[in-house]
Amino acid sequence: MEHGFWHKRWANTEIGFHQKETNDWLQKYWSLLGAKAAEVLVPLCGKSKDMLWLREQGHEVLGVELSDIACRDFFTEMGGEVAATAGPKFHTRELDGIKLHCGDFFKLDADDVARVGAVYDRAALIALPASMRKDYAAHLKSILPSGMRVMLICLEYDQQRESPPFCVSEIEVRKLYEPDFTVELIDAAELPDGRFEGEREKVYFLTRQ
Ligand SMILES: C[S@@+](CC[C@H](N)C(=O)[O-])C[C@H]1O[C@@H](n2cnc3c(N)ncnc32)[C@H](O)[C@@H]1O
């Protein structure tokens, strides 16, 4: 989506994607991913509470998020006002092992993720329209070294929609990531109280070859 779309959503607090609690899939499967006790990259992180949970598991966290409102509110809600430091690509805030780069995910390069040991994608890939999903997967491929593990949570449903969250099927996940990553389906569940017909979530582990 255009950057303006997301800035408007945050300015108007239209953030239905934001979860008040830690994601259930994350809590259930993160330990199985076998992530090293290193930094976890959270692309398109919003102000997700999942980052706090990852920090509690001993990881440092590197989030990347377009919206300054989201980055500011994340730390305010954590209980701290954190001033942003301006860099050439991002405005960065950091507190207690959580660093949020405010700016465009596509500006992230291999040096920025040199300390990253795993990636957590919830509502990042599915936030992007089809052409951007290709760019997103290609960009991850270009910056992540061999052996990197990714936990990916995708949404599927039976309708056609032209705004996020987008339906991203298992076929598409495999098309986007294989053969540069191996793709393992870990779990799937219908969401009976979902907003769309046939709404279901799937959890994948990806490994960069
Ligand atoms: C659907 S939300 C998901 C947020 C978070 N992952 C969560 O689970 O709450 C997608 C987020 O991606 C951010 N975003 C969209 N395009 C981006 C980009 N190119 N670079 C960085 N962040 C982006 C939006 O501002 C929005 O906060």
Ligand as a Chemical Component Dictionary entry (heavy atoms), coordinates in Angstrom:
data_LIG
# 
_chem_comp.id                   LIG 
_chem_comp.type                 NON-POLYMER 
_chem_comp.pdbx_formal_charge   0 
_chem_comp.three_letter_code    LIG 
# 
loop_
_chem_comp_atom.comp_id 
_chem_comp_atom.atom_id 
_chem_comp_atom.alt_atom_id 
_chem_comp_atom.type_symbol 
_chem_comp_atom.charge 
_chem_comp_atom.model_Cartn_x 
_chem_comp_atom.model_Cartn_y 
_chem_comp_atom.model_Cartn_z 
_chem_comp_atom.pdbx_ordinal 
LIG C1  C1  C 0  -1.346 -4.843 9.541  1  
LIG S1  S1  S 1  -0.222 -3.861 10.422 2  
LIG C2  C2  C 0  0.582  -5.101 11.423 3  
LIG C3  C3  C 0  1.402  -4.559 12.546 4  
LIG C4  C4  C 0  2.030  -5.626 13.465 5  
LIG N1  N1  N 0  2.809  -6.592 12.715 6  
LIG C5  C5  C 0  0.994  -6.311 14.312 7  
LIG O1  O1  O 0  0.948  -7.548 14.326 8  
LIG O2  O2  O -1 0.252  -5.595 14.998 9  
LIG C6  C6  C 0  0.989  -3.472 9.181  10 
LIG C7  C7  C 0  1.978  -2.403 9.647  11 
LIG O3  O3  O 0  2.970  -2.241 8.662  12 
LIG C8  C8  C 0  3.343  -0.881 8.590  13 
LIG N2  N2  N 0  3.957  -0.707 7.262  14 
LIG C9  C9  C 0  3.327  -0.753 6.058  15 
LIG N3  N3  N 0  4.214  -0.610 5.063  16 
LIG C10 C10 C 0  5.446  -0.493 5.639  17 
LIG C11 C11 C 0  6.762  -0.324 5.134  18 
LIG N4  N4  N 0  7.006  -0.243 3.821  19 
LIG N5  N5  N 0  7.783  -0.246 6.014  20 
LIG C12 C12 C 0  7.561  -0.322 7.347  21 
LIG N6  N6  N 0  6.330  -0.483 7.886  22 
LIG C13 C13 C 0  5.276  -0.569 7.047  23 
LIG C14 C14 C 0  2.043  -0.145 8.820  24 
LIG O4  O4  O 0  2.232  1.179  9.267  25 
LIG C15 C15 C 0  1.359  -1.037 9.854  26 
LIG O5  O5  O 0  1.656  -0.609 11.163 27 
# 
loop_
_chem_comp_bond.comp_id 
_chem_comp_bond.atom_id_1 
_chem_comp_bond.atom_id_2 
_chem_comp_bond.value_order 
_chem_comp_bond.pdbx_ordinal 
LIG C1  S1  SING 1  
LIG S1  C2  SING 2  
LIG S1  C6  SING 3  
LIG C2  C3  SING 4  
LIG C3  C4  SING 5  
LIG C4  N1  SING 6  
LIG C4  C5  SING 7  
LIG C5  O1  DOUB 8  
LIG C5  O2  SING 9  
LIG C6  C7  SING 10 
LIG C7  O3  SING 11 
LIG C7  C15 SING 12 
LIG O3  C8  SING 13 
LIG C8  N2  SING 14 
LIG C8  C14 SING 15 
LIG N2  C9  SING 16 
LIG N2  C13 SING 17 
LIG C9  N3  DOUB 18 
LIG N3  C10 SING 19 
LIG C10 C11 SING 20 
LIG C10 C13 DOUB 21 
LIG C11 N4  SING 22 
LIG C11 N5  DOUB 23 
LIG N5  C12 SING 24 
LIG C12 N6  DOUB 25 
LIG N6  C13 SING 26 
LIG C14 O4  SING 27 
LIG C14 C15 SING 28 
LIG C15 O5  SING 29 
# 
